[in-house]
Structures are given as C-alpha cells and as structure tokens.
Amino acid sequence: MAREPRQFVRALRRQMTSAEDRLWTVLRGRRFHGLKFKRQVPLLLYTVDFLCPERRLIVELDGQQHEWHRDYDAKRTEETERLGFCLLRFKNEDVLSDLDAVLKRITDAAFPGGEGIPPTLSAAYDLHDMRPPRRDRITETILC
C-alpha cells in the first residue's frame, strides 16, 4: 500500500465521528456475533467504514456530506457489489438514535434467513455502557 493511502486511513481512524465510534464499540474485537470487523479499510479505490471479510459485508455510515455525493456513493455501491460484497448504508443519526435497529439489519445481512448465528457474547454487553461482560454472564449467555 502506498504511503499516502495508509496515512489517510490512519487519519480517518483517529478522527472517527461519534456514530462511527459508537458502532465500532459494538463491532470491534469479535463482540458482534463473533464476526471480525475492520474499520477504515481500503477497497478498490475507496475506503470503506467497516468491513467483515468473512461475510463479505461492508457497513457504511453516511453523514450530511453524502447527501451531496449520491452519484459517487451509488457508483461505489455498484462496484463493491459487483465484487460480491453486500454493502449496507446507514445515516449517522440512525446509529445514534436507534442502534438496535442498525445491529438487527447487520445481523440479517451477515446471517441471511437467521441461520448460522452463533451463540454470541454481544448479548451480554450493555449497548449503552459497553463494558465487557462479567465471566459469569458470558457462561449464562452461552448456556441459555
């Protein structure tokens, strides 16, 4: 990877929006259904917000500026879907106001038909607090 794109991606990671930060808190470290998500990943000529390579799933958060770049976003979506990726777009306000609905849509895209959803530790997380669950709560979640 060239030096400039690498620096650009690093800068994006340091300057996440509040919506990106909130969603990343849930997705990082395999907290969400055991899926590995990466953030601010170069793909083709673009940088995608969140990528789950094992499910070929991309999650993009759109702020106000995306209203002005609809054609560009449509082209990005078309090109990534042509490569076999599923691209989900959410507005920043959606993440900040109804995170549960956003996570439901991500789950539905990652596990079409609801099949194959592993026992998850994310259910043990308090989405507003995001402290790691206590060990006894993890056991209860897996056993239930």
N, CA, C and O atoms as a GROMACS GRO file, in nm:
protein
  576
    1MET      N    1   0.085  -0.118   0.000
    1MET     CA    2   0.000   0.000   0.000
    1MET      C    3   0.090   0.124   0.000
    1MET      O    4   0.189   0.130   0.072
    2ALA      N    5   0.054   0.220  -0.080
    2ALA     CA    6   0.131   0.344  -0.088
    2ALA      C    7   0.124   0.420   0.043
    2ALA      O    8   0.033   0.400   0.123
    3ARG      N    9   0.219   0.507   0.062
    3ARG     CA   10   0.229   0.582   0.186
    3ARG      C   11   0.107   0.674   0.209
    3ARG      O   12   0.054   0.679   0.320
    4GLU      N   13   0.063   0.745   0.105
    4GLU     CA   14  -0.048   0.840   0.121
    4GLU      C   15  -0.179   0.772   0.162
    4GLU      O   16  -0.243   0.818   0.257
    5PRO      N   17  -0.221   0.664   0.095
    5PRO     CA   18  -0.346   0.598   0.140
    5PRO      C   19  -0.334   0.547   0.283
    5PRO      O   20  -0.431   0.553   0.358
    6ARG      N   21  -0.218   0.497   0.320
    6ARG     CA   22  -0.200   0.446   0.455
    6ARG      C   23  -0.216   0.559   0.557
    6ARG      O   24  -0.280   0.541   0.661
    7GLN      N   25  -0.159   0.674   0.528
    7GLN     CA   26  -0.172   0.789   0.618
    7GLN      C   27  -0.316   0.838   0.623
    7GLN      O   28  -0.366   0.877   0.729
    8PHE      N   29  -0.384   0.836   0.508
    8PHE     CA   30  -0.523   0.879   0.502
    8PHE      C   31  -0.610   0.790   0.591
    8PHE      O   32  -0.692   0.839   0.668
    9VAL      N   33  -0.591   0.658   0.580
    9VAL     CA   34  -0.669   0.563   0.659
    9VAL      C   35  -0.641   0.582   0.808
    9VAL      O   36  -0.733   0.578   0.890
   10ARG      N   37  -0.516   0.602   0.843
   10ARG     CA   38  -0.481   0.625   0.984
   10ARG      C   39  -0.548   0.750   1.038
   10ARG      O   40  -0.596   0.753   1.151
   11ALA      N   41  -0.552   0.854   0.956
   11ALA     CA   42  -0.616   0.978   0.998
   11ALA      C   43  -0.766   0.956   1.019
   11ALA      O   44  -0.824   1.008   1.114
   12LEU      N   45  -0.829   0.880   0.929
   12LEU     CA   46  -0.972   0.851   0.945
   12LEU      C   47  -0.999   0.774   1.073
   12LEU      O   48  -1.099   0.798   1.141
   13ARG      N   49  -0.909   0.682   1.106
   13ARG     CA   50  -0.928   0.603   1.229
   13ARG      C   51  -0.916   0.690   1.353
   13ARG      O   52  -0.985   0.667   1.452
   14ARG      N   53  -0.828   0.788   1.348
   14ARG     CA   54  -0.811   0.877   1.464
   14ARG      C   55  -0.925   0.977   1.478
   14ARG      O   56  -0.952   1.024   1.588
   15GLN      N   57  -0.992   1.011   1.368
   15GLN     CA   58  -1.093   1.116   1.369
   15GLN      C   59  -1.232   1.060   1.339
   15GLN      O   60  -1.304   1.114   1.255
   16MET      N   61  -1.269   0.953   1.406
   16MET     CA   62  -1.400   0.893   1.382
   16MET      C   63  -1.511   0.985   1.430
   16MET      O   64  -1.495   1.060   1.526
   17THR      N   65  -1.623   0.978   1.360
   17THR     CA   66  -1.741   1.053   1.404
   17THR      C   67  -1.798   0.983   1.527
   17THR      O   68  -1.759   0.871   1.558
   18SER      N   69  -1.888   1.049   1.596
   18SER     CA   70  -1.948   0.987   1.715
   18SER      C   71  -2.028   0.862   1.675
   18SER      O   72  -2.031   0.765   1.751
   19ALA      N   73  -2.092   0.864   1.559
   19ALA     CA   74  -2.167   0.746   1.514
   19ALA      C   75  -2.072   0.631   1.482
   19ALA      O   76  -2.098   0.517   1.521
   20GLU      N   77  -1.961   0.659   1.413
   20GLU     CA   78  -1.862   0.556   1.384
   20GLU      C   79  -1.805   0.499   1.513
   20GLU      O   80  -1.788   0.377   1.525
   21ASP      N   81  -1.775   0.585   1.606
   21ASP     CA   82  -1.719   0.541   1.734
   21ASP      C   83  -1.817   0.450   1.809
   21ASP      O   84  -1.777   0.349   1.866
   22ARG      N   85  -1.942   0.487   1.808
   22ARG     CA   86  -2.043   0.409   1.879
   22ARG      C   87  -2.061   0.271   1.815
   22ARG      O   88  -2.069   0.170   1.885
   23LEU      N   89  -2.068   0.267   1.681
   23LEU     CA   90  -2.084   0.139   1.614
   23LEU      C   91  -1.957   0.055   1.628
   23LEU      O   92  -1.967  -0.067   1.648
   24TRP      N   93  -1.842   0.115   1.620
   24TRP     CA   94  -1.715   0.043   1.633
   24TRP      C   95  -1.703  -0.021   1.772
   24TRP      O   96  -1.646  -0.129   1.785
   25THR      N   97  -1.754   0.044   1.872
   25THR     CA   98  -1.752  -0.011   2.008
   25THR      C   99  -1.823  -0.145   2.013
   25THR      O  100  -1.783  -0.235   2.087
   26VAL      N  101  -1.929  -0.160   1.934
   26VAL     CA  102  -2.005  -0.285   1.932
   26VAL      C  103  -1.938  -0.389   1.840
   26VAL      O  104  -1.935  -0.507   1.874
   27LEU      N  105  -1.886  -0.345   1.725
   27LEU     CA  106  -1.834  -0.438   1.626
   27LEU      C  107  -1.693  -0.489   1.654
   27LEU      O  108  -1.657  -0.599   1.612
   28ARG      N  109  -1.614  -0.412   1.725
   28ARG     CA  110  -1.471  -0.446   1.739
   28ARG      C  111  -1.449  -0.568   1.826
   28ARG      O  112  -1.532  -0.605   1.909
   29GLY      N  113  -1.334  -0.631   1.804
   29GLY     CA  114  -1.291  -0.741   1.889
   29GLY      C  115  -1.383  -0.863   1.887
   29GLY      O  116  -1.394  -0.934   1.987
   30ARG      N  117  -1.448  -0.887   1.774
   30ARG     CA  118  -1.540  -1.002   1.760
   30ARG      C  119  -1.653  -1.001   1.863
   30ARG      O  120  -1.706  -1.106   1.898
   31ARG      N  121  -1.691  -0.883   1.910
   31ARG     CA  122  -1.800  -0.872   2.008
   31ARG      C  123  -1.936  -0.899   1.945
   31ARG      O  124  -2.029  -0.941   2.014
   32PHE      N  125  -1.947  -0.876   1.817
   32PHE     CA  126  -2.076  -0.887   1.749
   32PHE      C  127  -2.084  -1.020   1.676
   32PHE      O  128  -2.030  -1.035   1.567
   33HIS      N  129  -2.153  -1.116   1.737
   33HIS     CA  130  -2.172  -1.249   1.680
   33HIS      C  131  -2.041  -1.319   1.644
   33HIS      O  132  -2.040  -1.408   1.558
   34GLY      N  133  -1.932  -1.280   1.707
   34GLY     CA  134  -1.804  -1.342   1.680
   34GLY      C  135  -1.744  -1.306   1.546
   34GLY      O  136  -1.646  -1.368   1.503
   35LEU      N  137  -1.800  -1.206   1.478
   35LEU     CA  138  -1.751  -1.166   1.346
   35LEU      C  139  -1.635  -1.069   1.358
   35LEU      O  140  -1.635  -0.981   1.444
   36LYS      N  141  -1.537  -1.085   1.272
   36LYS     CA  142  -1.421  -0.996   1.268
   36LYS      C  143  -1.451  -0.880   1.175
   36LYS      O  144  -1.467  -0.898   1.055
   37PHE      N  145  -1.459  -0.760   1.233
   37PHE     CA  146  -1.477  -0.639   1.154
   37PHE      C  147  -1.349  -0.558   1.158
   37PHE      O  148  -1.279  -0.554   1.259
   38LYS      N  149  -1.319  -0.493   1.047
   38LYS     CA  150  -1.207  -0.400   1.038
   38LYS      C  151  -1.267  -0.264   1.007
   38LYS      O  152  -1.376  -0.254   0.949
   39ARG      N  153  -1.197  -0.159   1.046
   39ARG     CA  154  -1.251  -0.025   1.019
   39ARG      C  155  -1.158   0.052   0.927
   39ARG      O  156  -1.037   0.033   0.927
   40GLN      N  157  -1.219   0.140   0.849
   40GLN     CA  158  -1.148   0.225   0.754
   40GLN      C  159  -1.049   0.143   0.670
   40GLN      O  160  -0.928   0.158   0.681
   41VAL      N  161  -1.106   0.056   0.586
   41VAL     CA  162  -1.027  -0.037   0.507
   41VAL      C  163  -1.026   0.007   0.361
   41VAL      O  164  -1.131   0.033   0.303
   42PRO      N  165  -0.906   0.016   0.301
   42PRO     CA  166  -0.900   0.045   0.157
   42PRO      C  167  -0.955  -0.074   0.078
   42PRO      O  168  -0.917  -0.188   0.101
   43LEU      N  169  -1.045  -0.046  -0.016
   43LEU     CA  170  -1.103  -0.148  -0.102
   43LEU      C  171  -1.125  -0.083  -0.238
   43LEU      O  172  -1.194   0.019  -0.249
   44LEU      N  173  -1.068  -0.142  -0.342
   44LEU     CA  174  -1.065  -0.082  -0.475
   44LEU      C  175  -0.999   0.055  -0.462
   44LEU      O  176  -0.888   0.066  -0.410
   45LEU      N  177  -1.066   0.158  -0.508
   45LEU     CA  178  -1.011   0.293  -0.496
   45LEU      C  179  -1.076   0.371  -0.382
   45LEU      O  180  -1.061   0.492  -0.373
   46TYR      N  181  -1.147   0.300  -0.296
   46TYR     CA  182  -1.225   0.363  -0.190
   46TYR      C  183  -1.174   0.321  -0.052
   46TYR      O  184  -1.090   0.232  -0.039
   47THR      N  185  -1.226   0.387   0.048
   47THR     CA  186  -1.204   0.346   0.186
   47THR      C  187  -1.341   0.321   0.246
   47THR      O  188  -1.424   0.412   0.253
   48VAL      N  189  -1.364   0.197   0.289
   48VAL     CA  190  -1.494   0.162   0.346
   48VAL      C  191  -1.486   0.176   0.497
   48VAL      O  192  -1.380   0.155   0.556
   49ASP      N  193  -1.598   0.212   0.560
   49ASP     CA  194  -1.600   0.237   0.704
   49ASP      C  195  -1.575   0.110   0.784
   49ASP      O  196  -1.485   0.108   0.868
   50PHE      N  197  -1.652   0.005   0.759
   50PHE     CA  198  -1.638  -0.121   0.833
   50PHE      C  199  -1.650  -0.237   0.735
   50PHE      O  200  -1.739  -0.238   0.649
   51LEU      N  201  -1.561  -0.334   0.749
   51LEU     CA  202  -1.559  -0.448   0.659
   51LEU      C  203  -1.549  -0.577   0.739
   51LEU      O  204  -1.464  -0.590   0.827
   52CYS      N  205  -1.637  -0.671   0.708
   52CYS     CA  206  -1.631  -0.806   0.764
   52CYS      C  207  -1.594  -0.898   0.647
   52CYS      O  208  -1.682  -0.939   0.572
   53PRO      N  209  -1.465  -0.930   0.632
   53PRO     CA  210  -1.422  -1.008   0.515
   53PRO      C  211  -1.485  -1.147   0.509
   53PRO      O  212  -1.518  -1.194   0.400
   54GLU      N  213  -1.503  -1.213   0.623
   54GLU     CA  214  -1.554  -1.350   0.620
   54GLU      C  215  -1.698  -1.358   0.571
   54GLU      O  216  -1.739  -1.461   0.517
   55ARG      N  217  -1.776  -1.251   0.587
   55ARG     CA  218  -1.914  -1.246   0.539
   55ARG      C  219  -1.929  -1.158   0.415
   55ARG      O  220  -2.040  -1.140   0.364
   56ARG      N  221  -1.815  -1.102   0.367
   56ARG     CA  222  -1.815  -1.010   0.252
   56ARG      C  223  -1.920  -0.901   0.272
   56ARG      O  224  -2.002  -0.873   0.184
   57LEU      N  225  -1.915  -0.841   0.390
   57LEU     CA  226  -2.013  -0.741   0.432
   57LEU      C  227  -1.943  -0.608   0.459
   57LEU      O  228  -1.842  -0.603   0.529
   58ILE      N  229  -1.998  -0.503   0.402
   58ILE     CA  230  -1.946  -0.367   0.422
   58ILE      C  231  -2.056  -0.285   0.488
   58ILE      O  232  -2.172  -0.290   0.446
   59VAL      N  233  -2.019  -0.210   0.591
   59VAL     CA  234  -2.112  -0.119   0.657
   59VAL      C  235  -2.059   0.022   0.640
   59VAL      O  236  -1.947   0.052   0.681
   60GLU      N  237  -2.138   0.107   0.579
   60GLU     CA  238  -2.102   0.246   0.557
   60GLU      C  239  -2.194   0.336   0.638
   60GLU      O  240  -2.315   0.316   0.641
   61LEU      N  241  -2.135   0.434   0.705
   61LEU     CA  242  -2.213   0.535   0.777
   61LEU      C  243  -2.205   0.665   0.699
   61LEU      O  244  -2.096   0.712   0.665
   62ASP      N  245  -2.320   0.721   0.672
   62ASP     CA  246  -2.326   0.842   0.590
   62ASP      C  247  -2.366   0.962   0.673
   62ASP      O  248  -2.469   0.963   0.740
   63GLY      N  249  -2.281   1.062   0.668
   63GLY     CA  250  -2.311   1.189   0.733
   63GLY      C  251  -2.381   1.282   0.635
   63GLY      O  252  -2.424   1.239   0.528
   64GLN      N  253  -2.392   1.407   0.672
   64GLN     CA  254  -2.461   1.506   0.589
   64GLN      C  255  -2.399   1.521   0.450
   64GLN      O  256  -2.471   1.544   0.354
   65GLN      N  257  -2.266   1.508   0.439
   65GLN     CA  258  -2.199   1.529   0.310
   65GLN      C  259  -2.242   1.428   0.204
   65GLN      O  260  -2.229   1.455   0.085
   66HIS      N  261  -2.292   1.314   0.246
   66HIS     CA  262  -2.332   1.212   0.150
   66HIS      C  263  -2.458   1.252   0.073
   66HIS      O  264  -2.485   1.196  -0.033
   67GLU      N  265  -2.534   1.345   0.124
   67GLU     CA  266  -2.650   1.397   0.050
   67GLU      C  267  -2.605   1.463  -0.080
   67GLU      O  268  -2.677   1.463  -0.179
   68TRP      N  269  -2.485   1.519  -0.078
   68TRP     CA  270  -2.434   1.592  -0.195
   68TRP      C  271  -2.359   1.499  -0.291
   68TRP      O  272  -2.328   1.538  -0.404
   69HIS      N  273  -2.328   1.376  -0.248
   69HIS     CA  274  -2.247   1.285  -0.329
   69HIS      C  275  -2.320   1.155  -0.360
   69HIS      O  276  -2.261   1.047  -0.357
   70ARG      N  277  -2.446   1.164  -0.389
   70ARG     CA  278  -2.527   1.044  -0.414
   70ARG      C  279  -2.478   0.963  -0.533
   70ARG      O  280  -2.473   0.840  -0.526
   71ASP      N  281  -2.440   1.029  -0.642
   71ASP     CA  282  -2.393   0.957  -0.761
   71ASP      C  283  -2.264   0.882  -0.730
   71ASP      O  284  -2.247   0.767  -0.770
   72TYR      N  285  -2.174   0.947  -0.660
   72TYR     CA  286  -2.047   0.886  -0.621
   72TYR      C  287  -2.073   0.764  -0.531
   72TYR      O  288  -2.012   0.659  -0.551
   73ASP      N  289  -2.161   0.778  -0.434
   73ASP     CA  290  -2.194   0.667  -0.345
   73ASP      C  291  -2.260   0.552  -0.421
   73ASP      O  292  -2.232   0.435  -0.392
   74ALA      N  293  -2.346   0.584  -0.517
   74ALA     CA  294  -2.410   0.480  -0.596
   74ALA      C  295  -2.307   0.402  -0.678
   74ALA      O  296  -2.317   0.281  -0.692
   75LYS      N  297  -2.209   0.473  -0.730
   75LYS     CA  298  -2.102   0.407  -0.807
   75LYS      C  299  -2.020   0.316  -0.715
   75LYS      O  300  -1.987   0.203  -0.752
   76ARG      N  301  -1.987   0.365  -0.598
   76ARG     CA  302  -1.913   0.284  -0.500
   76ARG      C  303  -1.989   0.157  -0.466
   76ARG      O  304  -1.932   0.048  -0.463
   77THR      N  305  -2.118   0.172  -0.440
   77THR     CA  306  -2.201   0.057  -0.405
   77THR      C  307  -2.203  -0.043  -0.519
   77THR      O  308  -2.187  -0.163  -0.497
   78GLU      N  309  -2.223   0.004  -0.640
   78GLU     CA  310  -2.229  -0.083  -0.757
   78GLU      C  311  -2.098  -0.160  -0.775
   78GLU      O  312  -2.100  -0.280  -0.801
   79GLU      N  313  -1.986  -0.092  -0.763
   79GLU     CA  314  -1.857  -0.157  -0.784
   79GLU      C  315  -1.825  -0.260  -0.676
   79GLU      O  316  -1.773  -0.367  -0.706
   80THR      N  317  -1.857  -0.229  -0.552
   80THR     CA  318  -1.828  -0.325  -0.445
   80THR      C  319  -1.923  -0.445  -0.452
   80THR      O  320  -1.882  -0.558  -0.426
   81GLU      N  321  -2.049  -0.422  -0.488
   81GLU     CA  322  -2.143  -0.533  -0.501
   81GLU      C  323  -2.107  -0.622  -0.620
   81GLU      O  324  -2.133  -0.743  -0.617
   82ARG      N  325  -2.048  -0.565  -0.724
   82ARG     CA  326  -2.003  -0.643  -0.838
   82ARG      C  327  -1.895  -0.742  -0.796
   82ARG      O  328  -1.881  -0.849  -0.857
   83LEU      N  329  -1.819  -0.709  -0.694
   83LEU     CA  330  -1.715  -0.798  -0.642
   83LEU      C  331  -1.771  -0.901  -0.543
   83LEU      O  332  -1.696  -0.983  -0.491
   84GLY      N  333  -1.901  -0.898  -0.518
   84GLY     CA  334  -1.964  -0.995  -0.431
   84GLY      C  335  -1.981  -0.951  -0.287
   84GLY      O  336  -2.013  -1.032  -0.200
   85PHE      N  337  -1.961  -0.823  -0.261
   85PHE     CA  338  -1.981  -0.771  -0.127
   85PHE      C  339  -2.125  -0.724  -0.110
   85PHE      O  340  -2.188  -0.677  -0.206
   86CYS      N  341  -2.176  -0.735   0.010
   86CYS     CA  342  -2.305  -0.677   0.045
   86CYS      C  343  -2.274  -0.546   0.117
   86CYS      O  344  -2.200  -0.546   0.215
   87LEU      N  345  -2.328  -0.436   0.068
   87LEU     CA  346  -2.299  -0.306   0.127
   87LEU      C  347  -2.425  -0.250   0.192
   87LEU      O  348  -2.528  -0.233   0.127
   88LEU      N  349  -2.415  -0.221   0.321
   88LEU     CA  350  -2.525  -0.160   0.396
   88LEU      C  351  -2.489  -0.015   0.425
   88LEU      O  352  -2.377   0.015   0.465
   89ARG      N  353  -2.585   0.074   0.404
   89ARG     CA  354  -2.564   0.215   0.434
   89ARG      C  355  -2.661   0.259   0.543
   89ARG      O  356  -2.780   0.228   0.539
   90PHE      N  357  -2.607   0.332   0.640
   90PHE     CA  358  -2.689   0.388   0.747
   90PHE      C  359  -2.652   0.534   0.762
   90PHE      O  360  -2.537   0.573   0.740
   91LYS      N  361  -2.748   0.614   0.801
   91LYS     CA  362  -2.719   0.753   0.835
   91LYS      C  363  -2.662   0.757   0.977
   91LYS      O  364  -2.696   0.673   1.061
   92ASN      N  365  -2.578   0.853   1.001
   92ASN     CA  366  -2.521   0.869   1.136
   92ASN      C  367  -2.631   0.878   1.241
   92ASN      O  368  -2.619   0.823   1.350
   93GLU      N  369  -2.739   0.949   1.207
   93GLU     CA  370  -2.849   0.966   1.302
   93GLU      C  371  -2.913   0.833   1.340
   93GLU      O  372  -2.958   0.815   1.453
   94ASP      N  373  -2.917   0.739   1.243
   94ASP     CA  374  -2.974   0.607   1.272
   94ASP      C  375  -2.893   0.535   1.380
   94ASP      O  376  -2.950   0.474   1.471
   95VAL      N  377  -2.763   0.542   1.368
   95VAL     CA  378  -2.676   0.476   1.466
   95VAL      C  379  -2.692   0.541   1.602
   95VAL      O  380  -2.698   0.472   1.704
   96LEU      N  381  -2.698   0.672   1.605
   96LEU     CA  382  -2.706   0.743   1.732
   96LEU      C  383  -2.843   0.733   1.798
   96LEU      O  384  -2.853   0.735   1.921
   97SER      N  385  -2.949   0.721   1.717
   97SER     CA  386  -3.082   0.720   1.776
   97SER      C  387  -3.143   0.580   1.791
   97SER      O  388  -3.224   0.559   1.881
   98ASP      N  389  -3.105   0.486   1.707
   98ASP     CA  390  -3.164   0.351   1.713
   98ASP      C  391  -3.060   0.245   1.677
   98ASP      O  392  -3.072   0.179   1.574
   99LEU      N  393  -2.961   0.230   1.761
   99LEU     CA  394  -2.852   0.136   1.738
   99LEU      C  395  -2.903  -0.008   1.725
   99LEU      O  396  -2.851  -0.086   1.645
  100ASP      N  397  -3.004  -0.044   1.803
  100ASP     CA  398  -3.057  -0.180   1.798
  100ASP      C  399  -3.110  -0.215   1.658
  100ASP      O  400  -3.088  -0.326   1.611
  101ALA      N  401  -3.178  -0.123   1.593
  101ALA     CA  402  -3.230  -0.148   1.458
  101ALA      C  403  -3.116  -0.163   1.358
  101ALA      O  404  -3.123  -0.247   1.268
  102VAL      N  405  -3.012  -0.084   1.373
  102VAL     CA  406  -2.895  -0.094   1.286
  102VAL      C  407  -2.829  -0.231   1.303
  102VAL      O  408  -2.795  -0.297   1.205
  103LEU      N  409  -2.812  -0.273   1.427
  103LEU     CA  410  -2.749  -0.403   1.454
  103LEU      C  411  -2.835  -0.518   1.402
  103LEU      O  412  -2.782  -0.620   1.358
  104LYS      N  413  -2.965  -0.502   1.407
  104LYS     CA  414  -3.056  -0.604   1.353
  104LYS      C  415  -3.037  -0.618   1.203
  104LYS      O  416  -3.032  -0.730   1.152
  105ARG      N  417  -3.026  -0.507   1.133
  105ARG     CA  418  -3.006  -0.512   0.987
  105ARG      C  419  -2.871  -0.573   0.953
  105ARG      O  420  -2.859  -0.646   0.854
  106ILE      N  421  -2.768  -0.542   1.033
  106ILE     CA  422  -2.636  -0.600   1.008
  106ILE      C  423  -2.640  -0.751   1.031
  106ILE      O  424  -2.582  -0.828   0.955
  107THR      N  425  -2.710  -0.793   1.137
  107THR     CA  426  -2.725  -0.936   1.164
  107THR      C  427  -2.797  -1.006   1.050
  107THR      O  428  -2.754  -1.113   1.006
  108ASP      N  429  -2.906  -0.946   1.002
  108ASP     CA  430  -2.982  -1.006   0.892
  108ASP      C  431  -2.898  -1.019   0.766
  108ASP      O  432  -2.913  -1.117   0.692
  109ALA      N  433  -2.811  -0.923   0.739
  109ALA     CA  434  -2.725  -0.929   0.620
  109ALA      C  435  -2.613  -1.032   0.638
  109ALA      O  436  -2.576  -1.101   0.543
  110ALA      N  437  -2.559  -1.042   0.759
  110ALA     CA  438  -2.450  -1.135   0.786
  110ALA      C  439  -2.498  -1.280   0.790
  110ALA      O  440  -2.425  -1.371   0.754
  111PHE      N  441  -2.621  -1.299   0.836
  111PHE     CA  442  -2.678  -1.433   0.850
  111PHE      C  443  -2.815  -1.436   0.782
  111PHE      O  444  -2.918  -1.434   0.850
  112PRO      N  445  -2.818  -1.442   0.649
  112PRO     CA  446  -2.946  -1.442   0.578
  112PRO      C  447  -3.034  -1.558   0.623
  112PRO      O  448  -2.989  -1.672   0.634
  113GLY      N  449  -3.158  -1.529   0.649
  113GLY     CA  450  -3.250  -1.632   0.694
  113GLY      C  451  -3.234  -1.667   0.841
  113GLY      O  452  -3.304  -1.754   0.893
  114GLY      N  453  -3.142  -1.599   0.909
  114GLY     CA  454  -3.121  -1.624   1.051
  114GLY      C  455  -3.048  -1.752   1.083
  114GLY      O  456  -3.037  -1.791   1.199
  115GLU      N  457  -2.997  -1.820   0.980
  115GLU     CA  458  -2.929  -1.947   1.003
  115GLU      C  459  -2.780  -1.925   1.027
  115GLU      O  460  -2.718  -1.840   0.964
  116GLY      N  461  -2.727  -2.003   1.118
  116GLY     CA  462  -2.584  -1.999   1.144
  116GLY      C  463  -2.541  -1.893   1.243
  116GLY      O  464  -2.421  -1.872   1.262
  117ILE      N  465  -2.636  -1.825   1.307
  117ILE     CA  466  -2.598  -1.724   1.406
  117ILE      C  467  -2.540  -1.798   1.526
  117ILE      O  468  -2.609  -1.876   1.591
  118PRO      N  469  -2.412  -1.771   1.556
  118PRO     CA  470  -2.350  -1.841   1.668
  118PRO      C  471  -2.398  -1.785   1.802
  118PRO      O  472  -2.449  -1.673   1.808
  119PRO      N  473  -2.381  -1.863   1.910
  119PRO     CA  474  -2.406  -1.804   2.042
  119PRO      C  475  -2.315  -1.683   2.052
  119PRO      O  476  -2.196  -1.692   2.022
  120THR      N  477  -2.368  -1.573   2.094
  120THR     CA  478  -2.291  -1.450   2.090
  120THR      C  479  -2.268  -1.392   2.228
  120THR      O  480  -2.351  -1.403   2.318
  121LEU      N  481  -2.153  -1.333   2.242
  121LEU     CA  482  -2.122  -1.264   2.366
  121LEU      C  483  -2.178  -1.122   2.364
  121LEU      O  484  -2.190  -1.059   2.469
  122SER      N  485  -2.213  -1.072   2.244
  122SER     CA  486  -2.260  -0.934   2.237
  122SER      C  487  -2.391  -0.915   2.312
  122SER      O  488  -2.421  -0.804   2.356
  123ALA      N  489  -2.469  -1.020   2.327
  123ALA     CA  490  -2.594  -1.008   2.401
  123ALA      C  491  -2.568  -0.977   2.547
  123ALA      O  492  -2.653  -0.920   2.616
  124ALA      N  493  -2.450  -1.014   2.595
  124ALA     CA  494  -2.417  -0.990   2.734
  124ALA      C  495  -2.367  -0.846   2.756
  124ALA      O  496  -2.353  -0.804   2.870
  125TYR      N  497  -2.341  -0.772   2.649
  125TYR     CA  498  -2.294  -0.635   2.661
  125TYR      C  499  -2.412  -0.542   2.681
  125TYR      O  500  -2.519  -0.561   2.622
  126ASP      N  501  -2.392  -0.445   2.762
  126ASP     CA  502  -2.490  -0.338   2.773
  126ASP      C  503  -2.455  -0.238   2.664
  126ASP      O  504  -2.350  -0.174   2.673
  127LEU      N  505  -2.538  -0.222   2.563
  127LEU     CA  506  -2.505  -0.140   2.448
  127LEU      C  507  -2.484   0.007   2.483
  127LEU      O  508  -2.421   0.080   2.406
  128HIS      N  509  -2.533   0.050   2.597
  128HIS     CA  510  -2.514   0.189   2.635
  128HIS      C  511  -2.387   0.206   2.716
  128HIS      O  512  -2.330   0.315   2.721
  129ASP      N  513  -2.343   0.102   2.778
  129ASP     CA  514  -2.228   0.104   2.866
  129ASP      C  515  -2.105   0.048   2.796
  129ASP      O  516  -1.998   0.107   2.802
  130MET      N  517  -2.120  -0.065   2.731
  130MET     CA  518  -2.019  -0.136   2.654
  130MET      C  519  -1.899  -0.183   2.737
  130MET      O  520  -1.790  -0.201   2.683
  131ARG      N  521  -1.920  -0.202   2.865
  131ARG     CA  522  -1.815  -0.268   2.942
  131ARG      C  523  -1.819  -0.416   2.908
  131ARG      O  524  -1.927  -0.470   2.882
  132PRO      N  525  -1.705  -0.483   2.907
  132PRO     CA  526  -1.708  -0.626   2.881
  132PRO      C  527  -1.793  -0.696   2.986
  132PRO      O  528  -1.796  -0.655   3.102
  133PRO      N  529  -1.862  -0.803   2.946
  133PRO     CA  530  -1.945  -0.874   3.042
  133PRO      C  531  -1.861  -0.945   3.147
  133PRO      O  532  -1.745  -0.981   3.123
  134ARG      N  533  -1.922  -0.965   3.263
  134ARG     CA  534  -1.854  -1.043   3.365
  134ARG      C  535  -1.849  -1.187   3.318
  134ARG      O  536  -1.931  -1.229   3.237
  135ARG      N  537  -1.753  -1.262   3.368
  135ARG     CA  538  -1.734  -1.400   3.325
  135ARG      C  539  -1.860  -1.485   3.349
  135ARG      O  540  -1.894  -1.566   3.263
  136ASP      N  541  -1.928  -1.467   3.460
  136ASP     CA  542  -2.047  -1.547   3.489
  136ASP      C  543  -2.160  -1.514   3.391
  136ASP      O  544  -2.241  -1.601   3.359
  137ARG      N  545  -2.166  -1.388   3.343
  137ARG     CA  546  -2.269  -1.352   3.246
  137ARG      C  547  -2.240  -1.415   3.110
  137ARG      O  548  -2.332  -1.450   3.037
  138ILE      N  549  -2.111  -1.431   3.076
  138ILE     CA  550  -2.075  -1.496   2.950
  138ILE      C  551  -2.123  -1.640   2.953
  138ILE      O  552  -2.186  -1.687   2.857
  139THR      N  553  -2.095  -1.711   3.060
  139THR     CA  554  -2.136  -1.850   3.073
  139THR      C  555  -2.287  -1.863   3.061
  139THR      O  556  -2.337  -1.952   2.992
  140GLU      N  557  -2.359  -1.776   3.127
  140GLU     CA  558  -2.505  -1.781   3.121
  140GLU      C  559  -2.553  -1.759   2.979
  140GLU      O  560  -2.646  -1.826   2.934
  141THR      N  561  -2.492  -1.668   2.907
  141THR     CA  562  -2.534  -1.639   2.772
  141THR      C  563  -2.512  -1.759   2.681
  141THR      O  564  -2.600  -1.791   2.601
  142ILE      N  565  -2.400  -1.823   2.692
  142ILE     CA  566  -2.369  -1.936   2.605
  142ILE      C  567  -2.457  -2.056   2.639
  142ILE      O  568  -2.502  -2.127   2.549
  143LEU      N  569  -2.483  -2.079   2.764
  143LEU     CA  570  -2.561  -2.195   2.804
  143LEU      C  571  -2.710  -2.181   2.777
  143LEU      O  572  -2.779  -2.281   2.756
  144CYS      N  573  -2.760  -2.058   2.775
  144CYS     CA  574  -2.905  -2.037   2.759
  144CYS      C  575  -2.952  -2.064   2.618
  144CYS      O  576  -3.070  -2.050   2.589
   0.00000   0.00000   0.00000
